[in-house]
Amino acid sequence: WALVGNIPNVKLDYSTNGGTSYDYAIIASTPGGGLSYAWTIPDTVSINVKVRVSDQTDVTVNDVSNNTFKIQAGFTITSPNGSEVWSVNAAEQITWTKVGTAPSVKLEYSTNGGLDYDKLINASTQNTGTYSWTVPDTISSSCRVKISDTADPSATDASDGNFKIRGSLTLLSPNGAEVWIVGSGHAVTWSKVGAIATVKLEYSMDGGSTYPGLINASVDGSLGTYNWTIPEVITNQARVRISDNSDGTVEDISNNNFFMKGALLLTAPNGAEEWVVSTGRNITWQRTGPIANVRLEYSTDSGGSYPYAIVGSTDALA
């Protein structure tokens, strides 16, 4: 304040109703010649605050703030505050710290790094410091949350950095122990959560250590199924991986190994033949898949057992 005349002490008080009344004391007496007073702002949140300075001995000698100012609540978003990865439909906790009495707050979020906060979480919720949020289907890697006082939108805070909202994928089949024959058709199936446009399908031959085999680079994610003709690859450690084409971190793989096998069809002898001892006969077969060598054995008990070797290994193409 400025001072004209000899006023030894002044009184400072304030109003929260635009100066209609001055119901709150700042200090009853402080030296008028000091011209300032260090005031610790109290918890009387209002958008219509004015201060009055008056002669301690003559209240008619006074002056008040020309215009109203604000005493605001303060907020600090603690989660999500950057780098979190939250999945669509998951229940996550938005948390914040608060200073000052603000009964209710507004929660909003952005999917463009805070350029705008055009998506509403809750227009008015209790200022408890936490809010349980079911994460919506708005997939983005540039999300932020903003909190504000419902009575004063300029009292606000937002996430310091971006967090991610992502979808999820679950591979249903093949999921382990299936036996799929080379050249046969089988459905790769999956479920998804969130707006995942297209997915990539790959397969592994080494239990998931690597995925060198491409099934399809881009399949409509909403289909949930893709008919796969099993390639000419034989392995007992096959797995399939599905991933979101727009976010490779969103993926799922077969829980366990399945089998990609070749097949053999014996064509002769196949029943009712009469082969004489010491005569030469051709054993014939058909193969499916890259089977290099076969073993031939025979049974004399109608297939109960095969104790007799014909040949331990012979070219499968012979």
C-alpha positions, 0 to 999 in steps of 0.5 A: 500500500501507499501512505499519505499522512502519519498513520502509525498502524494499519489493519488488513482484512479481506473479502471473499464476496467482492467487497460486500463485506470484509469478514476475514482478518489478515492482521489486526495491526501492522506498522503503516510505514512498512507499506507491505505485509507478507501474507500466507494465503489462507484456505478460503478459495474464492474467485471474488477476493479483495483486500482492505487496508485501514487506519487501525484507529479510524476504519473510515480511512481505508482503501480496497483492491480496485478489482477482485483477484482469486485464491485458488486451490492447487492440484498436481497429477501424480498418475498418469504422469507420463510413460504409463501403458494402460489397456482399453477396458482396464480399471486404472487409478487417476491420482493427484495431490491437492492444496486448498478446499475445492469440493469437486473437480473436473477430469478430462483427457487428451489423445494429442499430447495436450494440444486440447482436452476434448474428451471428458472423464467426469464433469464433477467428482469429489476432490478425494485425490483418486478416481477409478477410471475404466480406460476407454477405447481411444488408442493413442500413444500421446495421452494426458489427463487434466484436472481442474476445479469445477468452480474455477477452471483456471485452477488446473494441472495436467500430466507432465508427459504422455502415456499410452492407451492401447488395445490387447490381443489374445491368440486363441488357436493354435495355443499348444499341442495341436497337430497340423499337417503340411498342406492342410488348412486351419483357422488361426483365431484371436480375440481383441479389445480396442479399435485394432484395425489390422494385425500381423500373423507370424510363426516360429519353428523354435518355440518362440525364440524367433518368428521368421515365418510370415503368415499374413502381413495385414489382416482385418483385426475385427475378423478374429480368424484367418484360414492358414494353409500350413507350409512345408515346414516340419517342427514340433516347436511351432508357435504363432504370434499375432501383433497390432500393425500400428503398435508392435508392443500389442501382441500375443503368442501361442501359450505352448508349442504345437506340431507342424507335421508331414504325412505318409500314406502307405499304398502297398501292401495295403491289405489282401496281398499274398507275397511269397517268401524270398520274392521281391516286392515293391513297398510304395507310399505317398508323402506330404511335406518335406520328409527326407527319409523313412523307416520301414518295419513289418508286423506279423500280428496284425499290427499289434507290434512292429518288431521286424525292420525292413530298412532303418532309413531310406529316401522318402522319395524313392 
